[in-house]
């Protein structure tokens, strides 16, 4: 049953990113009245795009945790911490790449990633 939940989390992430890009973000970005941060709407569009897809990354992280919980074996706490570390590593990459480092959330995401990985390695 938990595997089904994990599968649905992966599915909804794919659907969310694809449909959001196709039917919401593209249409939203055609508007002329988006807030202009740092002199243009470029930053606004990039933050909206990375934040939209960040949701999918988080849902996939939950799917991985559900999978680990469904098949207990080994050190579950360590496995979950590694998943968390990967999710925040990817989140930081998205933030850094989409905004060319201007949205400084990547610093916090990577700090969480390193701390989680460190904790996992010291269990």
ChimeraX commands (.cxc) that place a marker at each C-alpha (Angstrom):
marker #1 position 0.00,0.00,0.00 radius 0.5
marker #1 position 2.85,2.40,0.81 radius 0.5
marker #1 position 4.49,1.57,-2.53 radius 0.5
marker #1 position 1.28,2.73,-4.21 radius 0.5
marker #1 position 1.52,6.02,-2.30 radius 0.5
marker #1 position 5.16,6.39,-3.41 radius 0.5
marker #1 position 4.20,5.69,-7.02 radius 0.5
marker #1 position 1.40,8.26,-6.84 radius 0.5
marker #1 position 3.82,10.84,-5.40 radius 0.5
marker #1 position 6.17,10.30,-8.34 radius 0.5
marker #1 position 3.25,10.47,-10.78 radius 0.5
marker #1 position 1.81,13.67,-9.33 radius 0.5
marker #1 position 5.26,15.27,-9.44 radius 0.5
marker #1 position 5.60,14.53,-13.14 radius 0.5
marker #1 position 2.08,15.74,-13.89 radius 0.5
marker #1 position 2.53,18.85,-11.73 radius 0.5
marker #1 position 5.74,19.89,-13.47 radius 0.5
marker #1 position 4.56,19.12,-16.98 radius 0.5
marker #1 position 1.08,20.63,-16.75 radius 0.5
marker #1 position 2.29,23.56,-14.68 radius 0.5
marker #1 position 4.90,24.42,-17.28 radius 0.5
marker #1 position 2.52,23.93,-20.20 radius 0.5
marker #1 position -0.65,25.56,-18.87 radius 0.5
marker #1 position 0.30,27.91,-16.05 radius 0.5
marker #1 position 3.88,29.16,-16.16 radius 0.5
marker #1 position 4.10,29.73,-19.92 radius 0.5
marker #1 position 0.85,31.71,-19.89 radius 0.5
marker #1 position 1.80,33.61,-16.75 radius 0.5
marker #1 position 5.15,34.63,-18.21 radius 0.5
marker #1 position 3.47,36.19,-21.25 radius 0.5
marker #1 position 1.94,38.85,-19.01 radius 0.5
marker #1 position 3.43,42.33,-18.94 radius 0.5
marker #1 position 2.50,43.12,-15.35 radius 0.5
marker #1 position 4.81,40.76,-13.43 radius 0.5
marker #1 position 6.85,42.43,-10.68 radius 0.5
marker #1 position 10.20,43.74,-11.89 radius 0.5
marker #1 position 12.92,42.75,-9.47 radius 0.5
marker #1 position 16.53,43.75,-10.13 radius 0.5
marker #1 position 15.32,45.92,-13.02 radius 0.5
marker #1 position 13.29,43.38,-15.03 radius 0.5
marker #1 position 10.85,40.52,-14.71 radius 0.5
marker #1 position 13.60,37.96,-15.52 radius 0.5
marker #1 position 14.30,37.22,-11.84 radius 0.5
marker #1 position 10.59,36.96,-11.03 radius 0.5
marker #1 position 10.03,34.43,-13.81 radius 0.5
marker #1 position 13.06,32.36,-12.83 radius 0.5
marker #1 position 12.06,32.25,-9.15 radius 0.5
marker #1 position 8.51,31.24,-10.04 radius 0.5
marker #1 position 9.81,28.48,-12.32 radius 0.5
marker #1 position 12.29,27.03,-9.83 radius 0.5
marker #1 position 9.79,27.25,-6.97 radius 0.5
marker #1 position 7.18,25.47,-9.08 radius 0.5
marker #1 position 9.49,22.59,-9.88 radius 0.5
marker #1 position 10.89,22.50,-6.35 radius 0.5
marker #1 position 7.51,21.12,-5.31 radius 0.5
marker #1 position 8.06,18.16,-7.60 radius 0.5
marker #1 position 11.51,17.51,-6.14 radius 0.5
marker #1 position 10.02,17.54,-2.63 radius 0.5
marker #1 position 7.26,15.12,-3.64 radius 0.5
marker #1 position 9.82,12.77,-5.17 radius 0.5
marker #1 position 11.77,12.94,-1.92 radius 0.5
marker #1 position 8.63,11.93,-0.05 radius 0.5
marker #1 position 8.17,9.08,-2.54 radius 0.5
marker #1 position 11.68,7.85,-1.75 radius 0.5
marker #1 position 10.99,8.04,1.99 radius 0.5
marker #1 position 7.74,6.12,1.52 radius 0.5
marker #1 position 9.66,3.48,-0.42 radius 0.5
marker #1 position 12.27,3.14,2.35 radius 0.5
marker #1 position 9.54,2.84,4.96 radius 0.5
marker #1 position 7.73,0.19,2.90 radius 0.5
marker #1 position 10.72,-2.14,2.85 radius 0.5
marker #1 position 12.36,-1.80,6.25 radius 0.5
marker #1 position 15.87,-3.08,6.35 radius 0.5
marker #1 position 19.16,-1.63,7.31 radius 0.5
marker #1 position 19.34,1.73,8.99 radius 0.5
marker #1 position 16.10,3.51,8.02 radius 0.5
marker #1 position 17.10,6.71,9.82 radius 0.5
marker #1 position 20.34,6.87,7.81 radius 0.5
marker #1 position 18.51,6.16,4.54 radius 0.5
marker #1 position 15.97,8.90,5.21 radius 0.5
marker #1 position 18.70,11.40,6.10 radius 0.5
marker #1 position 20.46,10.62,2.82 radius 0.5
marker #1 position 17.21,11.14,0.91 radius 0.5
marker #1 position 16.74,14.48,2.67 radius 0.5
marker #1 position 20.31,15.40,1.83 radius 0.5
marker #1 position 19.75,14.62,-1.86 radius 0.5
marker #1 position 16.45,16.53,-1.98 radius 0.5
marker #1 position 18.08,19.65,-0.55 radius 0.5
marker #1 position 21.15,19.24,-2.77 radius 0.5
marker #1 position 18.88,19.17,-5.84 radius 0.5
marker #1 position 16.81,22.05,-4.45 radius 0.5
marker #1 position 19.98,24.11,-4.11 radius 0.5
marker #1 position 21.02,23.21,-7.64 radius 0.5
marker #1 position 17.64,24.30,-9.02 radius 0.5
marker #1 position 17.78,27.56,-7.09 radius 0.5
marker #1 position 21.33,28.26,-8.16 radius 0.5
marker #1 position 20.86,27.34,-11.82 radius 0.5
marker #1 position 17.44,28.89,-12.43 radius 0.5
marker #1 position 18.36,32.23,-10.85 radius 0.5
marker #1 position 22.09,32.19,-11.61 radius 0.5
marker #1 position 22.73,32.30,-7.86 radius 0.5
marker #1 position 20.74,35.50,-7.27 radius 0.5
marker #1 position 18.12,33.79,-5.11 radius 0.5
marker #1 position 20.27,32.89,-2.13 radius 0.5
marker #1 position 18.09,30.02,-0.95 radius 0.5
marker #1 position 20.70,27.69,-2.46 radius 0.5
marker #1 position 23.02,28.51,0.45 radius 0.5
marker #1 position 20.46,27.30,3.01 radius 0.5
marker #1 position 19.44,24.30,0.89 radius 0.5
marker #1 position 23.06,23.17,0.58 radius 0.5
marker #1 position 23.69,23.74,4.29 radius 0.5
marker #1 position 20.71,21.48,5.08 radius 0.5
marker #1 position 22.05,18.93,2.58 radius 0.5
marker #1 position 25.53,18.88,4.13 radius 0.5
marker #1 position 24.21,18.71,7.70 radius 0.5
marker #1 position 21.80,15.89,6.83 radius 0.5
marker #1 position 24.53,13.95,5.03 radius 0.5
marker #1 position 26.94,14.48,7.90 radius 0.5
marker #1 position 24.33,13.25,10.38 radius 0.5
marker #1 position 23.66,10.19,8.22 radius 0.5
marker #1 position 27.35,9.31,8.07 radius 0.5
marker #1 position 27.69,9.57,11.84 radius 0.5
marker #1 position 24.82,7.33,12.93 radius 0.5
marker link #1:1,2 radius 0.2
marker link #1:2,3 radius 0.2
marker link #1:3,4 radius 0.2
marker link #1:4,5 radius 0.2
marker link #1:5,6 radius 0.2
marker link #1:6,7 radius 0.2
marker link #1:7,8 radius 0.2
marker link #1:8,9 radius 0.2
marker link #1:9,10 radius 0.2
marker link #1:10,11 radius 0.2
marker link #1:11,12 radius 0.2
marker link #1:12,13 radius 0.2
marker link #1:13,14 radius 0.2
marker link #1:14,15 radius 0.2
marker link #1:15,16 radius 0.2
marker link #1:16,17 radius 0.2
marker link #1:17,18 radius 0.2
marker link #1:18,19 radius 0.2
marker link #1:19,20 radius 0.2
marker link #1:20,21 radius 0.2
marker link #1:21,22 radius 0.2
marker link #1:22,23 radius 0.2
marker link #1:23,24 radius 0.2
marker link #1:24,25 radius 0.2
marker link #1:25,26 radius 0.2
marker link #1:26,27 radius 0.2
marker link #1:27,28 radius 0.2
marker link #1:28,29 radius 0.2
marker link #1:29,30 radius 0.2
marker link #1:30,31 radius 0.2
marker link #1:31,32 radius 0.2
marker link #1:32,33 radius 0.2
marker link #1:33,34 radius 0.2
marker link #1:34,35 radius 0.2
marker link #1:35,36 radius 0.2
marker link #1:36,37 radius 0.2
marker link #1:37,38 radius 0.2
marker link #1:38,39 radius 0.2
marker link #1:39,40 radius 0.2
marker link #1:40,41 radius 0.2
marker link #1:41,42 radius 0.2
marker link #1:42,43 radius 0.2
marker link #1:43,44 radius 0.2
marker link #1:44,45 radius 0.2
marker link #1:45,46 radius 0.2
marker link #1:46,47 radius 0.2
marker link #1:47,48 radius 0.2
marker link #1:48,49 radius 0.2
marker link #1:49,50 radius 0.2
marker link #1:50,51 radius 0.2
marker link #1:51,52 radius 0.2
marker link #1:52,53 radius 0.2
marker link #1:53,54 radius 0.2
marker link #1:54,55 radius 0.2
marker link #1:55,56 radius 0.2
marker link #1:56,57 radius 0.2
marker link #1:57,58 radius 0.2
marker link #1:58,59 radius 0.2
marker link #1:59,60 radius 0.2
marker link #1:60,61 radius 0.2
marker link #1:61,62 radius 0.2
marker link #1:62,63 radius 0.2
marker link #1:63,64 radius 0.2
marker link #1:64,65 radius 0.2
marker link #1:65,66 radius 0.2
marker link #1:66,67 radius 0.2
marker link #1:67,68 radius 0.2
marker link #1:68,69 radius 0.2
marker link #1:69,70 radius 0.2
marker link #1:70,71 radius 0.2
marker link #1:71,72 radius 0.2
marker link #1:72,73 radius 0.2
marker link #1:73,74 radius 0.2
marker link #1:74,75 radius 0.2
marker link #1:75,76 radius 0.2
marker link #1:76,77 radius 0.2
marker link #1:77,78 radius 0.2
marker link #1:78,79 radius 0.2
marker link #1:79,80 radius 0.2
marker link #1:80,81 radius 0.2
marker link #1:81,82 radius 0.2
marker link #1:82,83 radius 0.2
marker link #1:83,84 radius 0.2
marker link #1:84,85 radius 0.2
marker link #1:85,86 radius 0.2
marker link #1:86,87 radius 0.2
marker link #1:87,88 radius 0.2
marker link #1:88,89 radius 0.2
marker link #1:89,90 radius 0.2
marker link #1:90,91 radius 0.2
marker link #1:91,92 radius 0.2
marker link #1:92,93 radius 0.2
marker link #1:93,94 radius 0.2
marker link #1:94,95 radius 0.2
marker link #1:95,96 radius 0.2
marker link #1:96,97 radius 0.2
marker link #1:97,98 radius 0.2
marker link #1:98,99 radius 0.2
marker link #1:99,100 radius 0.2
marker link #1:100,101 radius 0.2
marker link #1:101,102 radius 0.2
marker link #1:102,103 radius 0.2
marker link #1:103,104 radius 0.2
marker link #1:104,105 radius 0.2
marker link #1:105,106 radius 0.2
marker link #1:106,107 radius 0.2
marker link #1:107,108 radius 0.2
marker link #1:108,109 radius 0.2
marker link #1:109,110 radius 0.2
marker link #1:110,111 radius 0.2
marker link #1:111,112 radius 0.2
marker link #1:112,113 radius 0.2
marker link #1:113,114 radius 0.2
marker link #1:114,115 radius 0.2
marker link #1:115,116 radius 0.2
marker link #1:116,117 radius 0.2
marker link #1:117,118 radius 0.2
marker link #1:118,119 radius 0.2
marker link #1:119,120 radius 0.2
marker link #1:120,121 radius 0.2
marker link #1:121,122 radius 0.2
marker link #1:122,123 radius 0.2
view
